[in-house]
Amino acid sequence: MLFTLDKVRDNLTTGLIYKFKFRAINQIGNSQDSDIVEFALVDVPTAPGAPQVMLSLTGEKQIAVNWDPIETSQLPGSYISGYLLEMMDTSNSFGTF
């Protein structure tokens, strides 16, 4: 079974956590409630911290960078699936790794 809630039609707010439970119904009556689940309309993640050069791992043949990851509990269902690292080259163009 599928029921879709729409942000505009159902007046949902991005970032607000909605709780749902389900129940089956037939001519004899209603079932017990399901477990409660939480969902939210998610938005693009907040920006991670700026990359930092790791001087202890950087030398004449490599540059090592690290950054603080995004808090994955930002909203239910909004886990971070990856990061894009881009570097500007000498022609002032960014390339993705």
Sequence and secondary structure as in RCSB ss.txt:
>XXXX:A:sequence
MLFTLDKVRDNLTTGLIYKFKFRAINQIGNSQDSDIVEFALVDVPTAPGAPQVMLSLTGEKQIAVNWDPIETSQL
PGSYISGYLLEMMDTSNSFGTF
>XXXX:A:secstr
      TTTTT  TT EEEE    B SS B      EEEE           EE GGG  SS   EE     TTSS
TT        EEE TTS EEE 
